[in-house]
Amino acid sequence: MTHAKILIVEDEALIGAELSDNIMALGYRVTQTVNSGEKALESIKADRPDLVLMDIKIKGEMDGIQVAEIIKAENGPPVIFLTAYLNDDFMNRAKIIEPFGYLIKPVDSRELHSTIEITLYKAKMEKERKELLEKLFTTQKELEKARSFIPICAKCKKIRDDKGYWEEVEAYAAQNFSASFTHSICPDCVSILYPELFKK
């Protein structure tokens, strides 16, 4: 994805500047380079980047994993972690929020490029998948709503099915609702059809 916007969260100014140069050389745009989680969250709201390169150890009260957790909870951009080393504690915490990738500092330019491209592609596919599921859910709701309006004859009370055929109420209900009927007669009908019984 050319011209994608990338936010860098790195508390070491020299590393941040080097990353920014590499990213722009690869054809991407750098929205900002910030050094804390609080600034990162502000930048995401202001600039809406397509991707975040997140160092683990940053300034402020939150580390990179905590910030990434907030970003995910708010349906923000995908996160690639930057770290000087990987250890079990980091991996156990990081895998819970399912980051899109990891890069070990100092970052190799080719690895940076491939990781960004894969992340942007996966994020795009995930977004399209969510949109499709939402569309299917909406369509299902609309179908259910449409099915709640059942055409019924005002005179004979037959029901028109989805194919346009008119059926007795009992047959329609048995086919569509797995219902069975026992027949009886209501007091109003008894009074009309059998007035002598009604009086008794």
C-alpha positions as CSV (number, residue, x, y, z in Angstrom):
1,M,0.0,0.0,0.0
2,T,1.9,3.0,-1.3
3,H,1.6,6.3,0.6
4,A,0.3,4.6,3.7
5,K,0.5,6.8,6.8
6,I,2.6,5.5,9.6
7,L,2.9,6.7,13.2
8,I,6.3,6.0,15.0
9,V,6.2,5.6,18.7
10,E,9.9,5.6,19.9
11,D,11.4,7.3,22.9
12,E,15.0,7.4,21.5
13,A,15.2,10.4,19.2
14,L,18.0,9.1,17.0
15,I,16.3,5.7,16.4
16,G,13.0,7.5,15.7
17,A,14.7,9.8,13.1
18,E,16.4,6.8,11.4
19,L,13.1,4.9,11.3
20,S,11.4,7.9,9.8
21,D,14.0,8.3,7.1
22,N,13.8,4.6,6.2
23,I,10.0,4.6,6.1
24,M,9.9,7.7,3.8
25,A,12.6,6.2,1.6
26,L,10.3,3.1,1.1
27,G,7.5,5.4,-0.1
28,Y,5.4,5.7,3.0
29,R,4.3,8.8,4.9
30,V,5.2,9.4,8.5
31,T,2.4,11.2,10.4
32,Q,4.5,11.9,13.6
33,T,7.2,10.5,15.7
34,V,6.2,10.5,19.4
35,N,7.8,9.2,22.5
36,S,4.9,8.3,24.8
37,G,1.7,6.3,24.8
38,E,-0.4,9.4,25.7
39,K,1.0,11.3,22.7
40,A,0.5,8.2,20.5
41,L,-3.2,8.0,21.3
42,E,-3.6,11.7,20.6
43,S,-1.8,11.4,17.3
44,I,-4.0,8.4,16.2
45,K,-7.1,10.5,16.8
46,A,-5.7,13.5,15.0
47,D,-3.9,12.0,12.1
48,R,-5.6,8.5,11.6
49,P,-2.5,6.6,10.6
50,D,-2.8,3.3,8.7
51,L,-0.2,1.6,10.9
52,V,1.7,2.1,14.2
53,L,5.3,1.2,14.8
54,M,5.3,0.8,18.6
55,D,8.4,0.6,20.7
56,I,7.8,-1.5,23.9
57,K,9.7,0.8,26.3
58,I,8.5,4.3,25.9
59,K,8.0,7.4,28.1
60,G,4.9,8.0,30.1
61,E,2.8,5.8,32.5
62,M,2.1,3.1,29.9
63,D,4.4,0.8,28.0
64,G,3.9,0.0,24.3
65,I,1.9,-3.2,25.0
66,Q,-0.6,-1.3,27.2
67,V,-1.0,1.4,24.5
68,A,-1.4,-1.3,21.8
69,E,-4.2,-2.9,23.9
70,I,-6.0,0.4,24.0
71,I,-5.6,0.9,20.3
72,K,-7.0,-2.5,19.6
73,A,-10.0,-2.0,22.0
74,E,-10.8,1.2,20.1
75,N,-10.6,-0.5,16.7
76,G,-7.5,1.5,15.8
77,P,-4.8,0.9,13.3
78,P,-2.7,-2.3,13.3
79,V,0.4,-2.3,15.5
80,I,3.9,-3.6,14.8
81,F,6.1,-3.9,17.9
82,L,9.7,-2.6,18.0
83,T,12.0,-4.0,20.6
84,A,15.7,-4.4,21.3
85,Y,15.1,-8.0,22.4
86,L,12.4,-10.7,22.8
87,N,11.9,-12.5,26.1
88,D,9.2,-14.7,27.5
89,D,7.5,-12.0,29.6
90,F,7.2,-9.8,26.6
91,M,5.9,-12.6,24.4
92,N,3.3,-13.7,26.9
93,R,2.0,-10.2,27.3
94,A,2.2,-9.2,23.7
95,K,0.5,-12.3,22.2
96,I,-2.7,-11.7,24.1
97,I,-3.4,-8.6,22.0
98,E,-2.4,-10.3,18.7
99,P,0.0,-7.7,17.2
100,F,0.5,-7.8,13.5
101,G,4.3,-8.2,13.8
102,Y,7.6,-7.8,15.7
103,L,10.8,-6.0,14.6
104,I,14.1,-6.3,16.4
105,K,16.2,-3.1,16.7
106,P,18.3,-2.1,14.9
107,V,15.7,-2.6,12.1
108,D,16.8,-4.0,8.8
109,S,15.3,-2.0,5.9
110,R,14.1,-5.0,3.9
111,E,12.5,-6.6,6.9
112,L,10.9,-3.3,7.8
113,H,9.4,-3.1,4.3
114,S,8.1,-6.6,4.1
115,T,6.6,-6.5,7.6
116,I,4.8,-3.2,6.8
117,E,3.5,-4.6,3.5
118,I,2.2,-7.8,5.1
119,T,0.6,-5.9,8.0
120,L,-1.2,-3.5,5.7
121,Y,-2.4,-6.3,3.6
122,K,-3.7,-8.4,6.6
123,A,-5.3,-5.3,8.1
124,K,-7.1,-4.5,4.8
125,M,-8.4,-8.1,4.5
126,E,-9.5,-8.1,8.1
127,K,-11.4,-4.8,7.6
128,E,-13.1,-6.2,4.5
129,R,-14.0,-9.3,6.3
130,K,-15.6,-7.3,9.2
131,E,-17.5,-5.2,6.7
132,L,-18.8,-8.3,4.9
133,L,-20.0,-9.8,8.2
134,E,-21.7,-6.6,9.1
135,K,-23.4,-6.5,5.7
136,L,-24.5,-10.1,6.0
137,F,-25.9,-9.4,9.6
138,T,-27.8,-6.4,8.3
139,T,-29.2,-8.4,5.4
140,Q,-30.3,-11.1,7.7
141,K,-32.0,-8.6,10.0
142,E,-33.8,-7.1,7.0
143,L,-34.9,-10.5,5.8
144,E,-36.3,-11.3,9.2
145,K,-38.1,-8.0,9.3
146,A,-39.6,-8.7,5.9
147,R,-40.7,-12.1,6.9
148,S,-42.6,-10.6,9.8
149,F,-45.0,-9.1,7.3
150,I,-47.2,-12.0,6.1
151,P,-49.8,-11.4,3.4
152,I,-53.2,-12.8,4.5
153,C,-56.5,-12.7,2.7
154,A,-59.0,-10.4,4.4
155,K,-61.9,-12.7,3.5
156,C,-60.8,-16.4,3.6
157,K,-57.7,-15.8,5.8
158,K,-55.4,-17.8,3.6
159,I,-51.7,-16.9,3.7
160,R,-49.5,-16.1,0.6
161,D,-46.1,-17.9,0.8
162,D,-42.7,-16.8,-0.5
163,K,-43.5,-18.4,-3.9
164,G,-46.8,-16.5,-4.3
165,Y,-49.1,-19.4,-3.6
166,W,-52.0,-19.1,-1.2
167,E,-52.2,-21.7,1.6
168,E,-54.4,-22.4,4.6
169,V,-53.0,-21.0,7.8
170,E,-52.5,-24.5,9.3
171,A,-50.4,-25.6,6.3
172,Y,-48.3,-22.4,6.2
173,A,-47.6,-22.5,9.9
174,A,-46.7,-26.2,9.8
175,Q,-44.1,-25.6,7.0
176,N,-42.6,-22.5,8.4
177,F,-42.9,-22.7,12.2
178,S,-42.9,-26.5,12.8
179,A,-46.3,-26.0,14.5
180,S,-49.2,-28.4,14.7
181,F,-52.9,-27.6,15.4
182,T,-55.8,-28.9,17.4
183,H,-59.1,-27.5,16.3
184,S,-61.6,-25.8,18.6
185,I,-64.1,-23.0,18.3
186,C,-64.2,-19.6,20.0
187,P,-67.2,-18.2,22.0
188,D,-67.9,-15.6,19.3
189,C,-68.2,-18.2,16.6
190,V,-70.3,-20.4,18.9
191,S,-72.7,-17.6,19.4
192,I,-73.2,-17.2,15.6
193,L,-73.1,-20.8,14.5
194,Y,-74.8,-22.4,17.5
195,P,-76.9,-19.7,19.2
196,E,-78.8,-22.3,21.2
197,L,-75.7,-23.8,22.7
198,F,-74.3,-20.3,23.4
199,K,-77.4,-19.4,25.4
200,K,-77.0,-22.5,27.5
